[in-house]
């Protein structure tokens, strides 16, 4: 059972950031704007929040420090995404090019600023955020060791974001208007909906969740940040497509890819896989091979929001 607990916990460490970032991409594309910049947004969110952890280490309790870092990462992602929103919505720029430009800018900016501040680009931090056992809940048989031992509050935050995303998208007026803008923006405009405002909202939510995803990815898996999130922003786009732009399907896709990443990262802790003698680089290829295979079989039936990626011009019909 200990091996099963280990695999599940490792899977959740990779699943939660993937899911959060993919949900962010969902809000943007549901509004009609493709956000290819998720990788860059993750890097910027991780950079500012990890820098905060570095500068405030030992000055406050671990959980308070992490909560403040979460707020900083979300604020950074939201602000950074405004550049993509302005280019895509106001300037009618090609959304793929705009997102790619931000992906190129983010790591260069993070490296430059880190070197200016501390002389090296790698930002160290002390991980004091792991919860050994949640009181009461950690003692529940089976569920306790899987979900409430050796856990991070970011895991529970990710679950809350999933539930709220589903409720907002399908149970609120805002969600209905957002989906209308991503499917038929001119019809939404005729109904009195401010399409530009809804698209800005979608992109900013996407940025906030993307920035948070950067922090959530780095904290449980490392003790330093080197202006890199291992391609997780791009993998989140694959999760978004595989999940058909729907919250609960995105959860399923995230669990699948999270398991692949867990196997690649922690195979040495799984006796059966460790005994096979397979070279480590082959395990590291597993998530990306799985991505290509899954997209090969599912992309043909993908149904993205109809107006996603098409600049909206109020004067054209």
ZAMARGU-4260 file (C-alpha; in steps of 0.2 Angstrom, whole numbers, plus 5000, padded with zeros to 4 digits):
<rodrens>
0) 5000/5000/5000 | 5014/5012/5003 | 5019/5011/4985 | 5002/5015/4980 | 5001/5030/4992
5) 5018/5036/4985 | 5012/5035/4967 | 4996/5044/4971 | 5005/5058/4980 | 5018/5061/4967
10) 5004/5061/4953 | 4994/5074/4963 | 5010/5085/4964 | 5011/5085/4945 | 4992/5085/4942
15) 4987/5100/4952 | 4998/5113/4943 | 4993/5106/4926 | 4975/5107/4930 | 4976/5125/4937
20) 4985/5131/4921 | 4974/5122/4909 | 4958/5129/4918 | 4966/5146/4916 | 4968/5142/4897
25) 4950/5137/4897 | 4944/5154/4903 | 4954/5163/4890 | 4948/5152/4875 | 4930/5152/4881
30) 4931/5170/4879 | 4938/5169/4862 | 4956/5172/4865 | 4969/5159/4863 | 4982/5160/4876
35) 4998/5152/4870 | 5008/5162/4883 | 5004/5150/4897 | 5022/5145/4898 | 5028/5163/4900
40) 5015/5167/4913 | 5019/5152/4923 | 5038/5158/4923 | 5033/5175/4928 | 5021/5170/4942
45) 5034/5157/4949 | 5048/5170/4947 | 5040/5184/4958 | 5033/5172/4971 | 5049/5162/4973
50) 5059/5178/4974 | 5047/5183/4988 | 5050/5166/4997 | 5069/5169/4995 | 5068/5187/5002
55) 5056/5182/5017 | 5063/5165/5022 | 5063/5163/5041 | 5054/5179/5044 | 5036/5172/5045
60) 5027/5155/5047 | 5028/5143/5032 | 5010/5143/5028 | 5007/5162/5029 | 5023/5164/5018
65) 5015/5152/5005 | 4998/5161/5005 | 5006/5177/5002 | 5017/5170/4988 | 5001/5163/4981
70) 4993/5180/4980 | 5009/5187/4972 | 5010/5174/4959 | 4992/5177/4954 | 4994/5196/4954
75) 5009/5194/4943 | 5001/5182/4931 | 4986/5193/4929 | 4996/5209/4926 | 5008/5200/4914
80) 4993/5193/4904 | 4986/5211/4901 | 5000/5213/4888 | 4993/5198/4879 | 4975/5204/4881
85) 4979/5222/4874 | 4988/5215/4859 | 4975/5202/4855 | 4959/5212/4859 | 4964/5230/4856
90) 4977/5228/4843 | 4969/5213/4834 | 4986/5205/4834 | 4989/5187/4829 | 4986/5178/4846
95) 4999/5164/4843 | 5013/5177/4839 | 5008/5188/4854 | 5008/5173/4866 | 5025/5166/4858
100) 5033/5183/4861 | 5028/5183/4879 | 5035/5165/4881 | 5052/5172/4874 | 5052/5187/4885
105) 5047/5179/4902 | 5063/5168/4905 | 5075/5181/4899 | 5067/5194/4910 | 5067/5182/4925
110) 5086/5178/4922 | 5091/5196/4920 | 5082/5203/4936 | 5088/5188/4946 | 5106/5191/4941
115) 5104/5210/4945 | 5097/5207/4962 | 5107/5192/4968 | 5121/5190/4955 | 5115/5172/4950
120) 5100/5167/4940 | 5095/5153/4951 | 5084/5158/4966 | 5085/5147/4981 | 5071/5145/4994
125) 5068/5134/5009 | 5053/5122/5008 | 5044/5123/5025 | 5027/5121/5017 | 5024/5103/5018
130) 5010/5097/5030 | 5015/5081/5038 | 4997/5076/5043 | 4981/5086/5043 | 4973/5085/5060
135) 4960/5072/5061 | 4959/5070/5042 | 4976/5063/5041 | 4971/5048/5052 | 4957/5042/5041
140) 4961/5025/5034 | 4967/5025/5016 | 4960/5042/5012 | 4971/5050/5025 | 4988/5044/5019
145) 4983/5048/5001 | 4976/5066/5003 | 4980/5072/5020 | 4998/5067/5024 | 5014/5074/5016
150) 5003/5087/5007 | 5003/5105/5002 | 4989/5118/5004 | 4991/5121/4985 | 4983/5103/4982
155) 4967/5108/4991 | 4967/5125/4983 | 4968/5117/4966 | 4952/5106/4970 | 4943/5122/4976
160) 4948/5131/4959 | 4941/5116/4949 | 4924/5116/4958 | 4923/5135/4957 | 4928/5135/4938
165) 4914/5123/4935 | 4901/5133/4945 | 4906/5149/4937 | 4907/5143/4919 | 4890/5134/4920
170) 4880/5141/4934 | 4883/5160/4933 | 4878/5174/4921 | 4896/5178/4919 | 4900/5160/4913
175) 4886/5161/4901 | 4891/5177/4894 | 4909/5171/4893 | 4904/5156/4883 | 4893/5166/4872
180) 4908/5177/4867 | 4919/5162/4863 | 4905/5155/4852 | 4896/5169/4844 | 4903/5186/4849
185) 4893/5196/4837 | 4877/5188/4843 | 4883/5191/4861 | 4886/5209/4856 | 4869/5211/4849
190) 4862/5205/4866 | 4870/5219/4875 | 4886/5210/4881 | 4902/5220/4881 | 4913/5207/4871
195) 4929/5216/4874 | 4926/5217/4893 | 4922/5198/4894 | 4938/5194/4884 | 4949/5204/4895
200) 4941/5195/4910 | 4944/5178/4902 | 4963/5182/4899 | 4966/5190/4916 | 4958/5175/4925
205) 4969/5164/4913 | 4984/5174/4919 | 4980/5173/4937 | 4978/5154/4936 | 4994/5153/4925
210) 5004/5163/4937 | 4998/5152/4952 | 5002/5136/4942 | 5020/5142/4941 | 5022/5143/4960
215) 5012/5127/4963 | 5023/5117/4951 | 5040/5124/4958 | 5036/5123/4977 | 5032/5104/4979
220) 5045/5098/4967 | 5061/5109/4970 | 5070/5120/4982 | 5076/5133/4968 | 5069/5141/4953
225) 5080/5143/4937 | 5068/5153/4925 | 5060/5137/4919 | 5044/5127/4922 | 5049/5111/4911
230) 5037/5115/4897 | 5022/5114/4909 | 5013/5128/4900 | 5013/5119/4884 | 5008/5103/4892
235) 4994/5112/4900 | 4988/5117/4882 | 4988/5099/4877 | 4978/5095/4893 | 4966/5109/4888
240) 4963/5101/4871 | 4962/5083/4878 | 4950/5090/4891 | 4939/5097/4877 | 4938/5115/4886
245) 4928/5107/4900 | 4933/5108/4919 | 4929/5090/4923 | 4937/5083/4908 | 4952/5094/4911
250) 4953/5085/4928 | 4954/5068/4920 | 4967/5074/4907 | 4977/5081/4921 | 4977/5065/4931
255) 4983/5055/4916 | 4997/5067/4911 | 5001/5069/4930 | 5003/5050/4931 | 5015/5050/4916
260) 5025/5064/4924 | 5025/5055/4941 | 5032/5039/4933 | 5045/5049/4924 | 5051/5059/4939
265) 5049/5045/4953 | 5051/5029/4944 | 5066/5025/4955 | 5055/5025/4970 | 5043/5012/4962
270) 5051/4994/4965 | 5044/4986/4949 | 5050/5000/4938 | 5066/5002/4946 | 5070/4983/4944
275) 5067/4984/4925 | 5084/4993/4922 | 5077/5005/4909 | 5088/5020/4906 | 5081/5036/4915
280) 5080/5046/4899 | 5067/5034/4892 | 5056/5037/4907 | 5058/5056/4905 | 5052/5054/4887
285) 5036/5046/4893 | 5025/5062/4896 | 5029/5069/4880 | 5027/5053/4870 | 5010/5051/4879
290) 5005/5069/4874 | 5009/5066/4856 | 4999/5049/4855 | 4984/5056/4864 | 4983/5071/4853
295) 4985/5061/4838 | 4969/5051/4842 | 4959/5065/4850 | 4963/5081/4841 | 4953/5077/4826
300) 4937/5076/4837 | 4941/5092/4847 | 4928/5105/4847 | 4936/5121/4852 | 4925/5137/4855
305) 4921/5143/4837 | 4927/5160/4839 | 4943/5155/4848 | 4958/5163/4840 | 4948/5175/4829
310) 4951/5193/4833 | 4934/5201/4836 | 4930/5217/4827 | 4914/5225/4832 | 4912/5234/4815
315) 4912/5217/4805 | 4898/5204/4804
</rodrens>
